[in-house]
Amino acid sequence: MFRKIAGLSLMVGALILVGSSKAQDEKKKPTTVIGEVKGQKNTPDGKNTFIEVLAPGEEKAKSYHVMYDPKLKGPTPAILEKVRAAKVGERVEMECIQTNHGPAIMTFKVLKKVGDSKEKS
């Protein structure tokens, strides 16, 4: 009887570990977000920028920040420049990854408007 309980406990423990590792892998998987810029503000130290984007089907805009680069000890400069140049009302496409500090932008571009001959990337 004790063997059955111990074996069952081990199986349940293994399933929990497998499930939690899959959840961790899902957090590390990049997602593409397309939406309209609703606002942006610099972080209190001025080194990064939060941008709020409303994607289709969402009720409220979500806040994103530029991915931290450990080699530079700060956000990726090229992406930060593009995020800061984006204006409220523009449609953007970005690739994000979930971090402990919230979703971080890995790639960013402003989409051209219909009828507009220029595309910012």
Biopython code that builds the backbone (N, CA, C, O; Angstrom):
import numpy as np
from Bio.PDB.StructureBuilder import StructureBuilder

atoms = [
    (1, "MET", "N", (0.816, -1.189, 0.000)),
    (1, "MET", "CA", (0.000, 0.000, 0.000)),
    (1, "MET", "C", (0.864, 1.259, 0.000)),
    (1, "MET", "O", (0.598, 2.219, -0.722)),
    (2, "PHE", "N", (1.920, 1.225, 0.840)),
    (2, "PHE", "CA", (2.821, 2.372, 0.921)),
    (2, "PHE", "C", (3.510, 2.614, -0.418)),
    (2, "PHE", "O", (3.702, 3.764, -0.813)),
    (3, "ARG", "N", (3.888, 1.537, -1.126)),
    (3, "ARG", "CA", (4.552, 1.650, -2.430)),
    (3, "ARG", "C", (3.636, 2.335, -3.445)),
    (3, "ARG", "O", (4.083, 3.180, -4.220)),
    (4, "LYS", "N", (2.362, 1.967, -3.436)),
    (4, "LYS", "CA", (1.414, 2.571, -4.373)),
    (4, "LYS", "C", (1.280, 4.075, -4.113)),
    (4, "LYS", "O", (1.258, 4.869, -5.053)),
    (5, "ILE", "N", (1.193, 4.458, -2.853)),
    (5, "ILE", "CA", (1.058, 5.877, -2.498)),
    (5, "ILE", "C", (2.330, 6.641, -2.878)),
    (5, "ILE", "O", (2.265, 7.741, -3.427)),
    (6, "ALA", "N", (3.483, 6.040, -2.578)),
    (6, "ALA", "CA", (4.756, 6.681, -2.913)),
    (6, "ALA", "C", (4.903, 6.811, -4.431)),
    (6, "ALA", "O", (5.327, 7.855, -4.926)),
    (7, "GLY", "N", (4.556, 5.755, -5.165)),
    (7, "GLY", "CA", (4.634, 5.794, -6.629)),
    (7, "GLY", "C", (3.699, 6.831, -7.218)),
    (7, "GLY", "O", (4.083, 7.565, -8.128)),
    (8, "LEU", "N", (2.495, 6.902, -6.720)),
    (8, "LEU", "CA", (1.533, 7.885, -7.181)),
    (8, "LEU", "C", (2.009, 9.304, -6.880)),
    (8, "LEU", "O", (1.841, 10.202, -7.706)),
    (9, "SER", "N", (2.591, 9.509, -5.724)),
    (9, "SER", "CA", (3.126, 10.827, -5.349)),
    (9, "SER", "C", (4.247, 11.241, -6.289)),
    (9, "SER", "O", (4.319, 12.400, -6.698)),
    (10, "LEU", "N", (5.121, 10.304, -6.636)),
    (10, "LEU", "CA", (6.206, 10.608, -7.574)),
    (10, "LEU", "C", (5.668, 10.975, -8.951)),
    (10, "LEU", "O", (6.164, 11.899, -9.596)),
    (11, "MET", "N", (4.646, 10.242, -9.398)),
    (11, "MET", "CA", (4.062, 10.536, -10.707)),
    (11, "MET", "C", (3.427, 11.916, -10.718)),
    (11, "MET", "O", (3.609, 12.669, -11.675)),
    (12, "VAL", "N", (2.695, 12.257, -9.688)),
    (12, "VAL", "CA", (2.057, 13.567, -9.610)),
    (12, "VAL", "C", (3.115, 14.665, -9.576)),
    (12, "VAL", "O", (2.969, 15.689, -10.244)),
    (13, "GLY", "N", (4.169, 14.460, -8.808)),
    (13, "GLY", "CA", (5.266, 15.428, -8.733)),
    (13, "GLY", "C", (5.925, 15.632, -10.085)),
    (13, "GLY", "O", (6.224, 16.763, -10.470)),
    (14, "ALA", "N", (6.153, 14.543, -10.808)),
    (14, "ALA", "CA", (6.766, 14.638, -12.139)),
    (14, "ALA", "C", (5.864, 15.401, -13.100)),
    (14, "ALA", "O", (6.345, 16.220, -13.884)),
    (15, "LEU", "N", (4.568, 15.142, -13.046)),
    (15, "LEU", "CA", (3.635, 15.853, -13.918)),
    (15, "LEU", "C", (3.616, 17.352, -13.611)),
    (15, "LEU", "O", (3.533, 18.176, -14.521)),
    (16, "ILE", "N", (3.692, 17.693, -12.345)),
    (16, "ILE", "CA", (3.720, 19.114, -11.967)),
    (16, "ILE", "C", (4.984, 19.785, -12.496)),
    (16, "ILE", "O", (4.921, 20.908, -12.997)),
    (17, "LEU", "N", (6.126, 19.114, -12.393)),
    (17, "LEU", "CA", (7.379, 19.668, -12.903)),
    (17, "LEU", "C", (7.336, 19.855, -14.413)),
    (17, "LEU", "O", (7.779, 20.886, -14.919)),
    (18, "VAL", "N", (6.815, 18.883, -15.132)),
    (18, "VAL", "CA", (6.712, 18.976, -16.586)),
    (18, "VAL", "C", (5.776, 20.121, -16.966)),
    (18, "VAL", "O", (6.078, 20.891, -17.878)),
    (19, "GLY", "N", (4.664, 20.237, -16.287)),
    (19, "GLY", "CA", (3.711, 21.313, -16.575)),
    (19, "GLY", "C", (4.288, 22.684, -16.310)),
    (19, "GLY", "O", (4.063, 23.606, -17.093)),
    (20, "SER", "N", (5.032, 22.844, -15.218)),
    (20, "SER", "CA", (5.604, 24.151, -14.899)),
    (20, "SER", "C", (6.726, 24.513, -15.859)),
    (20, "SER", "O", (6.904, 25.692, -16.167)),
    (21, "SER", "N", (7.493, 23.533, -16.343)),
    (21, "SER", "CA", (8.548, 23.844, -17.306)),
    (21, "SER", "C", (7.947, 24.255, -18.645)),
    (21, "SER", "O", (8.510, 25.103, -19.337)),
    (22, "LYS", "N", (6.814, 23.669, -19.022)),
    (22, "LYS", "CA", (6.142, 24.082, -20.260)),
    (22, "LYS", "C", (5.613, 25.495, -20.124)),
    (22, "LYS", "O", (5.658, 26.267, -21.081)),
    (23, "ALA", "N", (5.110, 25.846, -18.948)),
    (23, "ALA", "CA", (4.620, 27.201, -18.717)),
    (23, "ALA", "C", (5.771, 28.196, -18.808)),
    (23, "ALA", "O", (5.592, 29.295, -19.333)),
    (24, "GLN", "N", (6.948, 27.829, -18.306)),
    (24, "GLN", "CA", (8.113, 28.705, -18.399)),
    (24, "GLN", "C", (8.525, 28.882, -19.857)),
    (24, "GLN", "O", (8.879, 29.988, -20.266)),
    (25, "ASP", "N", (8.482, 27.798, -20.654)),
    (25, "ASP", "CA", (8.831, 27.884, -22.064)),
    (25, "ASP", "C", (7.857, 28.785, -22.811)),
    (25, "ASP", "O", (8.268, 29.520, -23.709)),
    (26, "GLU", "N", (6.578, 28.746, -22.461)),
    (26, "GLU", "CA", (5.581, 29.599, -23.109)),
    (26, "GLU", "C", (5.872, 31.070, -22.838)),
    (26, "GLU", "O", (5.665, 31.910, -23.715)),
    (27, "LYS", "N", (6.345, 31.394, -21.643)),
    (27, "LYS", "CA", (6.668, 32.781, -21.319)),
    (27, "LYS", "C", (7.838, 33.284, -22.153)),
    (27, "LYS", "O", (7.903, 34.473, -22.464)),
    (28, "LYS", "N", (8.756, 32.406, -22.517)),
    (28, "LYS", "CA", (9.940, 32.804, -23.266)),
    (28, "LYS", "C", (9.697, 32.859, -24.769)),
    (28, "LYS", "O", (10.569, 33.303, -25.516)),
    (29, "LYS", "N", (8.547, 32.424, -25.216)),
    (29, "LYS", "CA", (8.234, 32.404, -26.638)),
    (29, "LYS", "C", (7.815, 33.810, -27.092)),
    (29, "LYS", "O", (6.885, 34.382, -26.524)),
    (30, "PRO", "N", (8.485, 34.376, -28.108)),
    (30, "PRO", "CA", (8.105, 35.712, -28.574)),
    (30, "PRO", "C", (6.733, 35.714, -29.233)),
    (30, "PRO", "O", (6.347, 34.750, -29.894)),
    (31, "THR", "N", (6.004, 36.804, -29.046)),
    (31, "THR", "CA", (4.703, 36.982, -29.684)),
    (31, "THR", "C", (4.724, 38.266, -30.487)),
    (31, "THR", "O", (5.405, 39.227, -30.129)),
    (32, "THR", "N", (3.972, 38.275, -31.575)),
    (32, "THR", "CA", (3.861, 39.464, -32.408)),
    (32, "THR", "C", (2.600, 40.214, -32.026)),
    (32, "THR", "O", (1.525, 39.626, -31.915)),
    (33, "VAL", "N", (2.736, 41.516, -31.825)),
    (33, "VAL", "CA", (1.614, 42.374, -31.459)),
    (33, "VAL", "C", (1.497, 43.473, -32.510)),
    (33, "VAL", "O", (2.481, 44.138, -32.833)),
    (34, "ILE", "N", (0.300, 43.658, -33.038)),
    (34, "ILE", "CA", (0.017, 44.754, -33.953)),
    (34, "ILE", "C", (-1.101, 45.565, -33.324)),
    (34, "ILE", "O", (-2.128, 45.013, -32.928)),
    (35, "GLY", "N", (-0.905, 46.864, -33.232)),
    (35, "GLY", "CA", (-1.922, 47.687, -32.602)),
    (35, "GLY", "C", (-1.646, 49.166, -32.761)),
    (35, "GLY", "O", (-0.726, 49.574, -33.470)),
    (36, "GLU", "N", (-2.467, 49.965, -32.082)),
    (36, "GLU", "CA", (-2.385, 51.416, -32.163)),
    (36, "GLU", "C", (-1.750, 51.971, -30.893)),
    (36, "GLU", "O", (-2.100, 51.572, -29.782)),
    (37, "VAL", "N", (-0.815, 52.892, -31.075)),
    (37, "VAL", "CA", (-0.163, 53.529, -29.935)),
    (37, "VAL", "C", (-1.167, 54.448, -29.252)),
    (37, "VAL", "O", (-1.765, 55.315, -29.889)),
    (38, "LYS", "N", (-1.346, 54.249, -27.947)),
    (38, "LYS", "CA", (-2.278, 55.066, -27.153)),
    (38, "LYS", "C", (-1.555, 56.020, -26.219)),
    (38, "LYS", "O", (-2.160, 56.962, -25.706)),
    (39, "GLY", "N", (-0.272, 55.790, -25.991)),
    (39, "GLY", "CA", (0.493, 56.676, -25.123)),
    (39, "GLY", "C", (1.874, 56.131, -24.873)),
    (39, "GLY", "O", (2.161, 54.968, -25.156)),
    (40, "GLN", "N", (2.727, 56.982, -24.341)),
    (40, "GLN", "CA", (4.056, 56.547, -23.955)),
    (40, "GLN", "C", (4.616, 57.497, -22.911)),
    (40, "GLN", "O", (4.260, 58.675, -22.862)),
    (41, "LYS", "N", (5.503, 56.958, -22.072)),
    (41, "LYS", "CA", (6.176, 57.790, -21.084)),
    (41, "LYS", "C", (7.515, 57.167, -20.752)),
    (41, "LYS", "O", (7.685, 55.949, -20.820)),
    (42, "ASN", "N", (8.457, 58.012, -20.393)),
    (42, "ASN", "CA", (9.780, 57.535, -20.008)),
    (42, "ASN", "C", (9.739, 56.961, -18.608)),
    (42, "ASN", "O", (8.893, 57.332, -17.794)),
    (43, "THR", "N", (10.661, 56.054, -18.336)),
    (43, "THR", "CA", (10.785, 55.517, -16.991)),
    (43, "THR", "C", (11.308, 56.630, -16.082)),
    (43, "THR", "O", (11.871, 57.607, -16.575)),
    (44, "PRO", "N", (11.135, 56.501, -14.776)),
    (44, "PRO", "CA", (11.593, 57.559, -13.868)),
    (44, "PRO", "C", (13.075, 57.927, -14.021)),
    (44, "PRO", "O", (13.443, 59.086, -13.833)),
    (45, "ASP", "N", (13.927, 56.947, -14.360)),
    (45, "ASP", "CA", (15.351, 57.252, -14.533)),
    (45, "ASP", "C", (15.668, 57.763, -15.945)),
    (45, "ASP", "O", (16.797, 58.173, -16.211)),
    (46, "GLY", "N", (14.686, 57.743, -16.847)),
    (46, "GLY", "CA", (14.865, 58.257, -18.204)),
    (46, "GLY", "C", (15.626, 57.341, -19.138)),
    (46, "GLY", "O", (15.906, 57.729, -20.272)),
    (47, "LYS", "N", (15.970, 56.144, -18.706)),
    (47, "LYS", "CA", (16.762, 55.235, -19.538)),
    (47, "LYS", "C", (15.923, 54.377, -20.472)),
    (47, "LYS", "O", (16.450, 53.838, -21.445)),
    (48, "ASN", "N", (14.633, 54.238, -20.200)),
    (48, "ASN", "CA", (13.776, 53.395, -21.021)),
    (48, "ASN", "C", (12.442, 54.108, -21.215)),
    (48, "ASN", "O", (12.187, 55.143, -20.600)),
    (49, "THR", "N", (11.604, 53.552, -22.066)),
    (49, "THR", "CA", (10.294, 54.133, -22.349)),
    (49, "THR", "C", (9.236, 53.046, -22.297)),
    (49, "THR", "O", (9.428, 51.948, -22.819)),
    (50, "PHE", "N", (8.117, 53.365, -21.662)),
    (50, "PHE", "CA", (6.944, 52.493, -21.688)),
    (50, "PHE", "C", (6.030, 53.000, -22.794)),
    (50, "PHE", "O", (5.770, 54.199, -22.894)),
    (51, "ILE", "N", (5.546, 52.085, -23.619)),
    (51, "ILE", "CA", (4.609, 52.454, -24.684)),
    (51, "ILE", "C", (3.343, 51.643, -24.489)),
    (51, "ILE", "O", (3.400, 50.438, -24.243)),
    (52, "GLU", "N", (2.208, 52.300, -24.598)),
    (52, "GLU", "CA", (0.925, 51.624, -24.446)),
    (52, "GLU", "C", (0.341, 51.384, -25.826)),
    (52, "GLU", "O", (0.198, 52.310, -26.624)),
    (53, "VAL", "N", (0.000, 50.113, -26.102)),
    (53, "VAL", "CA", (-0.511, 49.713, -27.412)),
    (53, "VAL", "C", (-1.830, 48.975, -27.223)),
    (53, "VAL", "O", (-1.951, 48.074, -26.393)),
    (54, "LEU", "N", (-2.813, 49.384, -28.018)),
    (54, "LEU", "CA", (-4.119, 48.728, -28.009)),
    (54, "LEU", "C", (-4.222, 47.853, -29.241)),
    (54, "LEU", "O", (-4.285, 48.353, -30.364)),
    (55, "ALA", "N", (-4.240, 46.545, -29.031)),
    (55, "ALA", "CA", (-4.354, 45.583, -30.126)),
    (55, "ALA", "C", (-5.837, 45.331, -30.415)),
    (55, "ALA", "O", (-6.667, 45.480, -29.518)),
    (56, "PRO", "N", (-6.182, 44.954, -31.644)),
    (56, "PRO", "CA", (-7.578, 44.659, -31.969)),
    (56, "PRO", "C", (-8.133, 43.568, -31.058)),
    (56, "PRO", "O", (-7.467, 42.566, -30.797)),
    (57, "GLY", "N", (-9.353, 43.771, -30.581)),
    (57, "GLY", "CA", (-10.006, 42.795, -29.724)),
    (57, "GLY", "C", (-9.726, 42.990, -28.242)),
    (57, "GLY", "O", (-10.338, 42.323, -27.408)),
    (58, "GLU", "N", (-8.822, 43.884, -27.904)),
    (58, "GLU", "CA", (-8.531, 44.156, -26.505)),
    (58, "GLU", "C", (-9.324, 45.371, -26.039)),
    (58, "GLU", "O", (-9.566, 46.293, -26.817)),
    (59, "GLU", "N", (-9.728, 45.372, -24.774)),
    (59, "GLU", "CA", (-10.497, 46.481, -24.225)),
    (59, "GLU", "C", (-9.594, 47.598, -23.714)),
    (59, "GLU", "O", (-9.983, 48.766, -23.718)),
    (60, "LYS", "N", (-8.401, 47.242, -23.278)),
    (60, "LYS", "CA", (-7.511, 48.209, -22.657)),
    (60, "LYS", "C", (-6.114, 48.068, -23.254)),
    (60, "LYS", "O", (-5.662, 46.959, -23.540)),
    (61, "ALA", "N", (-5.435, 49.202, -23.439)),
    (61, "ALA", "CA", (-4.075, 49.182, -23.968)),
    (61, "ALA", "C", (-3.129, 48.542, -22.954)),
    (61, "ALA", "O", (-3.283, 48.721, -21.746)),
    (62, "LYS", "N", (-2.152, 47.796, -23.458)),
    (62, "LYS", "CA", (-1.141, 47.167, -22.602)),
    (62, "LYS", "C", (0.154, 47.970, -22.684)),
    (62, "LYS", "O", (0.458, 48.591, -23.702)),
    (63, "SER", "N", (0.896, 47.941, -21.599)),
    (63, "SER", "CA", (2.156, 48.666, -21.513)),
    (63, "SER", "C", (3.325, 47.727, -21.825)),
    (63, "SER", "O", (3.380, 46.606, -21.321)),
    (64, "TYR", "N", (4.256, 48.195, -22.659)),
    (64, "TYR", "CA", (5.437, 47.430, -23.053)),
    (64, "TYR", "C", (6.671, 48.293, -22.824)),
    (64, "TYR", "O", (6.576, 49.521, -22.842)),
    (65, "HIS", "N", (7.816, 47.676, -22.611)),
    (65, "HIS", "CA", (9.078, 48.398, -22.491)),
    (65, "HIS", "C", (10.101, 47.764, -23.422)),
    (65, "HIS", "O", (9.931, 46.629, -23.867)),
    (66, "VAL", "N", (11.169, 48.509, -23.713)),
    (66, "VAL", "CA", (12.209, 48.015, -24.606)),
    (66, "VAL", "C", (13.072, 47.002, -23.856)),
    (66, "VAL", "O", (13.419, 47.197, -22.691)),
    (67, "MET", "N", (13.406, 45.926, -24.546)),
    (67, "MET", "CA", (14.199, 44.829, -23.974)),
    (67, "MET", "C", (15.547, 45.323, -23.460)),
    (67, "MET", "O", (16.224, 46.109, -24.124)),
    (68, "TYR", "N", (15.930, 44.858, -22.276)),
    (68, "TYR", "CA", (17.201, 45.195, -21.647)),
    (68, "TYR", "C", (18.317, 44.377, -22.285)),
    (68, "TYR", "O", (18.187, 43.162, -22.439)),
    (69, "ASP", "N", (19.410, 45.034, -22.654)),
    (69, "ASP", "CA", (20.570, 44.345, -23.222)),
    (69, "ASP", "C", (21.661, 44.283, -22.158)),
    (69, "ASP", "O", (22.230, 45.317, -21.810)),
    (70, "PRO", "N", (21.969, 43.083, -21.628)),
    (70, "PRO", "CA", (22.956, 42.981, -20.546)),
    (70, "PRO", "C", (24.352, 43.464, -20.954)),
    (70, "PRO", "O", (25.098, 43.956, -20.107)),
    (71, "LYS", "N", (24.717, 43.333, -22.229)),
    (71, "LYS", "CA", (26.033, 43.791, -22.672)),
    (71, "LYS", "C", (26.139, 45.314, -22.585)),
    (71, "LYS", "O", (27.179, 45.858, -22.215)),
    (72, "LEU", "N", (25.044, 45.987, -22.933)),
    (72, "LEU", "CA", (25.030, 47.455, -22.905)),
    (72, "LEU", "C", (24.607, 48.007, -21.549)),
    (72, "LEU", "O", (24.754, 49.197, -21.272)),
    (73, "LYS", "N", (24.080, 47.120, -20.712)),
    (73, "LYS", "CA", (23.547, 47.496, -19.392)),
    (73, "LYS", "C", (22.452, 48.561, -19.531)),
    (73, "LYS", "O", (22.408, 49.543, -18.790)),
    (74, "GLY", "N", (21.581, 48.328, -20.504)),
    (74, "GLY", "CA", (20.458, 49.230, -20.742)),
    (74, "GLY", "C", (19.621, 48.706, -21.886)),
    (74, "GLY", "O", (19.909, 47.639, -22.428)),
    (75, "PRO", "N", (18.571, 49.451, -22.268)),
    (75, "PRO", "CA", (17.729, 49.014, -23.381)),
    (75, "PRO", "C", (18.470, 49.100, -24.714)),
    (75, "PRO", "O", (19.415, 49.876, -24.859)),
    (76, "THR", "N", (18.036, 48.301, -25.679)),
    (76, "THR", "CA", (18.638, 48.295, -27.004)),
    (76, "THR", "C", (18.422, 49.666, -27.652)),
    (76, "THR", "O", (17.276, 50.060, -27.870)),
    (77, "PRO", "N", (19.503, 50.408, -27.966)),
    (77, "PRO", "CA", (19.367, 51.790, -28.438)),
    (77, "PRO", "C", (18.554, 51.948, -29.724)),
    (77, "PRO", "O", (17.746, 52.871, -29.827)),
    (78, "ALA", "N", (18.751, 51.072, -30.696)),
    (78, "ALA", "CA", (18.040, 51.211, -31.974)),
    (78, "ALA", "C", (16.529, 51.053, -31.780)),
    (78, "ALA", "O", (15.744, 51.795, -32.371)),
    (79, "ILE", "N", (16.132, 50.100, -30.964)),
    (79, "ILE", "CA", (14.704, 49.877, -30.718)),
    (79, "ILE", "C", (14.138, 51.005, -29.871)),
    (79, "ILE", "O", (13.023, 51.465, -30.117)),
    (80, "LEU", "N", (14.891, 51.456, -28.877)),
    (80, "LEU", "CA", (14.448, 52.557, -28.017)),
    (80, "LEU", "C", (14.190, 53.815, -28.840)),
    (80, "LEU", "O", (13.216, 54.527, -28.598)),
    (81, "GLU", "N", (15.048, 54.087, -29.801)),
    (81, "GLU", "CA", (14.882, 55.257, -30.666)),
    (81, "GLU", "C", (13.582, 55.163, -31.479)),
    (81, "GLU", "O", (12.859, 56.150, -31.610)),
    (82, "LYS", "N", (13.294, 53.990, -32.017)),
    (82, "LYS", "CA", (12.068, 53.794, -32.799)),
    (82, "LYS", "C", (10.827, 53.930, -31.925)),
    (82, "LYS", "O", (9.836, 54.535, -32.335)),
    (83, "VAL", "N", (10.883, 53.366, -30.717)),
    (83, "VAL", "CA", (9.738, 53.453, -29.807)),
    (83, "VAL", "C", (9.473, 54.903, -29.427)),
    (83, "VAL", "O", (8.322, 55.338, -29.403)),
    (84, "ARG", "N", (10.525, 55.650, -29.130)),
    (84, "ARG", "CA", (10.354, 57.059, -28.749)),
    (84, "ARG", "C", (9.872, 57.918, -29.913)),
    (84, "ARG", "O", (9.236, 58.949, -29.692)),
    (85, "ALA", "N", (10.163, 57.512, -31.149)),
    (85, "ALA", "CA", (9.731, 58.275, -32.316)),
    (85, "ALA", "C", (8.274, 57.995, -32.695)),
    (85, "ALA", "O", (7.667, 58.785, -33.418)),
    (86, "ALA", "N", (7.708, 56.889, -32.219)),
    (86, "ALA", "CA", (6.320, 56.534, -32.545)),
    (86, "ALA", "C", (5.377, 57.546, -31.905)),
    (86, "ALA", "O", (5.560, 57.951, -30.757)),
    (87, "LYS", "N", (4.371, 57.941, -32.669)),
    (87, "LYS", "CA", (3.414, 58.935, -32.192)),
    (87, "LYS", "C", (2.086, 58.268, -31.837)),
    (87, "LYS", "O", (1.747, 57.210, -32.366)),
    (88, "VAL", "N", (1.350, 58.901, -30.942)),
    (88, "VAL", "CA", (0.023, 58.413, -30.557)),
    (88, "VAL", "C", (-0.843, 58.353, -31.810)),
    (88, "VAL", "O", (-0.876, 59.297, -32.601)),
    (89, "GLY", "N", (-1.543, 57.235, -31.982)),
    (89, "GLY", "CA", (-2.425, 57.044, -33.133)),
    (89, "GLY", "C", (-1.804, 56.226, -34.246)),
    (89, "GLY", "O", (-2.532, 55.733, -35.107)),
    (90, "GLU", "N", (-0.495, 56.059, -34.266)),
    (90, "GLU", "CA", (0.151, 55.266, -35.309)),
    (90, "GLU", "C", (-0.029, 53.779, -35.024)),
    (90, "GLU", "O", (-0.100, 53.353, -33.871)),
    (91, "ARG", "N", (-0.102, 52.989, -36.119)),
    (91, "ARG", "CA", (-0.169, 51.529, -35.981)),
    (91, "ARG", "C", (1.258, 50.994, -35.981)),
    (91, "ARG", "O", (2.089, 51.387, -36.799)),
    (92, "VAL", "N", (1.517, 50.095, -35.049)),
    (92, "VAL", "CA", (2.851, 49.537, -34.914)),
    (92, "VAL", "C", (2.789, 48.016, -34.894)),
    (92, "VAL", "O", (1.762, 47.417, -34.573)),
    (93, "GLU", "N", (3.903, 47.420, -35.244)),
    (93, "GLU", "CA", (4.062, 45.966, -35.148)),
    (93, "GLU", "C", (5.322, 45.721, -34.341)),
    (93, "GLU", "O", (6.376, 46.291, -34.624)),
    (94, "MET", "N", (5.206, 44.869, -33.332)),
    (94, "MET", "CA", (6.364, 44.583, -32.501)),
    (94, "MET", "C", (6.376, 43.124, -32.089)),
    (94, "MET", "O", (5.334, 42.475, -31.997)),
    (95, "GLU", "N", (7.559, 42.632, -31.846)),
    (95, "GLU", "CA", (7.727, 41.278, -31.338)),
    (95, "GLU", "C", (8.160, 41.413, -29.884)),
    (95, "GLU", "O", (9.127, 42.109, -29.575)),
    (96, "CYS", "N", (7.435, 40.741, -28.996)),
    (96, "CYS", "CA", (7.666, 40.886, -27.557)),
    (96, "CYS", "C", (7.903, 39.538, -26.898)),
    (96, "CYS", "O", (7.527, 38.485, -27.414)),
    (97, "ILE", "N", (8.537, 39.613, -25.750)),
    (97, "ILE", "CA", (8.753, 38.430, -24.928)),
    (97, "ILE", "C", (8.384, 38.804, -23.492)),
    (97, "ILE", "O", (8.623, 39.931, -23.057)),
    (98, "GLN", "N", (7.810, 37.866, -22.771)),
    (98, "GLN", "CA", (7.410, 38.118, -21.393)),
    (98, "GLN", "C", (8.636, 38.031, -20.477)),
    (98, "GLN", "O", (9.397, 37.065, -20.541)),
    (99, "THR", "N", (8.820, 39.040, -19.633)),
    (99, "THR", "CA", (9.915, 39.049, -18.660)),
    (99, "THR", "C", (9.323, 39.231, -17.268)),
    (99, "THR", "O", (8.110, 39.375, -17.118)),
    (100, "ASN", "N", (10.171, 39.225, -16.262)),
    (100, "ASN", "CA", (9.712, 39.454, -14.894)),
    (100, "ASN", "C", (9.228, 40.885, -14.687)),
    (100, "ASN", "O", (8.521, 41.167, -13.719)),
    (101, "HIS", "N", (9.605, 41.787, -15.588)),
    (101, "HIS", "CA", (9.213, 43.197, -15.484)),
    (101, "HIS", "C", (8.073, 43.543, -16.442)),
    (101, "HIS", "O", (7.742, 44.717, -16.614)),
    (102, "GLY", "N", (7.482, 42.542, -17.056)),
    (102, "GLY", "CA", (6.407, 42.769, -18.019)),
    (102, "GLY", "C", (6.887, 42.478, -19.429)),
    (102, "GLY", "O", (8.038, 42.087, -19.624)),
    (103, "PRO", "N", (6.013, 42.667, -20.422)),
    (103, "PRO", "CA", (6.401, 42.360, -21.799)),
    (103, "PRO", "C", (7.464, 43.328, -22.320)),
    (103, "PRO", "O", (7.340, 44.545, -22.176)),
    (104, "ALA", "N", (8.507, 42.766, -22.928)),
    (104, "ALA", "CA", (9.627, 43.549, -23.446)),
    (104, "ALA", "C", (9.664, 43.477, -24.968)),
    (104, "ALA", "O", (9.484, 42.409, -25.554)),
    (105, "ILE", "N", (9.897, 44.618, -25.596)),
    (105, "ILE", "CA", (9.923, 44.727, -27.052)),
    (105, "ILE", "C", (11.284, 44.282, -27.572)),
    (105, "ILE", "O", (12.325, 44.772, -27.135)),
    (106, "MET", "N", (11.255, 43.326, -28.530)),
    (106, "MET", "CA", (12.481, 42.835, -29.160)),
    (106, "MET", "C", (12.678, 43.444, -30.547)),
    (106, "MET", "O", (13.805, 43.749, -30.936)),
    (107, "THR", "N", (11.585, 43.622, -31.293)),
    (107, "THR", "CA", (11.615, 44.296, -32.591)),
    (107, "THR", "C", (10.451, 45.269, -32.639)),
    (107, "THR", "O", (9.429, 45.049, -31.989)),
    (108, "PHE", "N", (10.597, 46.347, -33.407)),
    (108, "PHE", "CA", (9.563, 47.380, -33.433)),
    (108, "PHE", "C", (9.587, 48.081, -34.776)),
    (108, "PHE", "O", (10.651, 48.431, -35.285)),
    (109, "LYS", "N", (8.398, 48.286, -35.354)),
    (109, "LYS", "CA", (8.307, 49.107, -36.565)),
    (109, "LYS", "C", (6.938, 49.757, -36.630)),
    (109, "LYS", "O", (5.938, 49.209, -36.166)),
    (110, "VAL", "N", (6.925, 50.947, -37.223)),
    (110, "VAL", "CA", (5.688, 51.682, -37.451)),
    (110, "VAL", "C", (5.183, 51.261, -38.819)),
    (110, "VAL", "O", (5.932, 51.289, -39.795)),
    (111, "LEU", "N", (3.914, 50.869, -38.895)),
    (111, "LEU", "CA", (3.326, 50.421, -40.159)),
    (111, "LEU", "C", (2.862, 51.621, -40.972)),
    (111, "LEU", "O", (2.408, 52.623, -40.420)),
    (112, "LYS", "N", (2.981, 51.508, -42.284)),
    (112, "LYS", "CA", (2.539, 52.612, -43.134)),
    (112, "LYS", "C", (1.021, 52.656, -43.183)),
    (112, "LYS", "O", (0.343, 51.635, -43.070)),
    (113, "LYS", "N", (0.512, 53.854, -43.352)),
    (113, "LYS", "CA", (-0.928, 54.040, -43.462)),
    (113, "LYS", "C", (-1.363, 53.696, -44.881)),
    (113, "LYS", "O", (-0.567, 53.767, -45.817)),
    (114, "VAL", "N", (-2.631, 53.323, -45.032)),
    (114, "VAL", "CA", (-3.160, 53.020, -46.358)),
    (114, "VAL", "C", (-3.098, 54.288, -47.191)),
    (114, "VAL", "O", (-3.578, 55.341, -46.769)),
    (115, "GLY", "N", (-2.506, 54.187, -48.378)),
    (115, "GLY", "CA", (-2.384, 55.336, -49.252)),
    (115, "GLY", "C", (-1.104, 56.118, -49.010)),
    (115, "GLY", "O", (-0.814, 57.053, -49.757)),
    (116, "ASP", "N", (-0.332, 55.771, -47.996)),
    (116, "ASP", "CA", (0.917, 56.433, -47.694)),
    (116, "ASP", "C", (2.031, 55.729, -48.435)),
    (116, "ASP", "O", (2.123, 54.504, -48.365)),
    (117, "SER", "N", (2.878, 56.450, -49.142)),
    (117, "SER", "CA", (3.924, 55.824, -49.938)),
    (117, "SER", "C", (5.187, 55.548, -49.132)),
    (117, "SER", "O", (6.081, 54.849, -49.609)),
    (118, "LYS", "N", (5.275, 56.089, -47.909)),
    (118, "LYS", "CA", (6.455, 55.868, -47.082)),
    (118, "LYS", "C", (6.173, 54.827, -46.014)),
    (118, "LYS", "O", (5.067, 54.765, -45.478)),
    (119, "GLU", "N", (7.163, 54.017, -45.707)),
    (119, "GLU", "CA", (7.044, 53.061, -44.595)),
    (119, "GLU", "C", (8.226, 53.272, -43.676)),
    (119, "GLU", "O", (9.375, 53.247, -44.116)),
    (120, "LYS", "N", (7.952, 53.477, -42.416)),
    (120, "LYS", "CA", (9.012, 53.630, -41.416)),
    (120, "LYS", "C", (9.295, 52.252, -40.843)),
    (120, "LYS", "O", (8.377, 51.496, -40.523)),
    (121, "SER", "N", (10.573, 51.938, -40.718)),
    (121, "SER", "CA", (10.901, 50.640, -40.108)),
    (121, "SER", "C", (11.949, 50.787, -39.061)),
    (121, "SER", "O", (12.348, 49.800, -38.443)),
]
sb = StructureBuilder()
sb.init_structure("model")
sb.init_model(0)
sb.init_chain("A")
sb.init_seg("    ")
for serial, (resi, resn, name, xyz) in enumerate(atoms, 1):
    if name == "N":
        sb.init_residue(resn, " ", resi, " ")
    sb.init_atom(name, np.array(xyz, "f"), 0.0, 1.0, " ", f" {name:<3s}", serial, name[0])
structure = sb.get_structure()
